[in-house]
Amino acid sequence: MALKKTTVMVDEEDLALIKAAAAREGRPESEYFREAFHVAALRTRRWDEDWDIPRLDFGGPVTAEEIDRAVSDGVADAE
C-alpha cells in the first residue's frame, strides 16, 4: 500500500485523546489517523449493482420479545 502525506486540521481535544492513546498503547499516532481515514473512505463507497440479499418471510411481524427469546435460546444452546 503506497502512502501519501496530507495535512489535516483536527480539534485540539481529539488530538490530545489520540496522543494519550498512542502513548498508552505504544502505537504511533499516525496509525490512528490512517484507521480513521480508512473508515471514512469505506463509508463513501457506492456500488453500481444491487446486492443480492434474500428476503426472509416469517409469516407475519416478529415482535421484540420473540427476537429476545430467540437470541437467549441461541446463547444458551451455544454454551
Residue pairs with C-beta under 8 A, 6 or more apart in sequence:
3 34
8 33
18 29
18 32
18 33
19 29
21 27
21 32
22 28
22 29
22 31
22 32
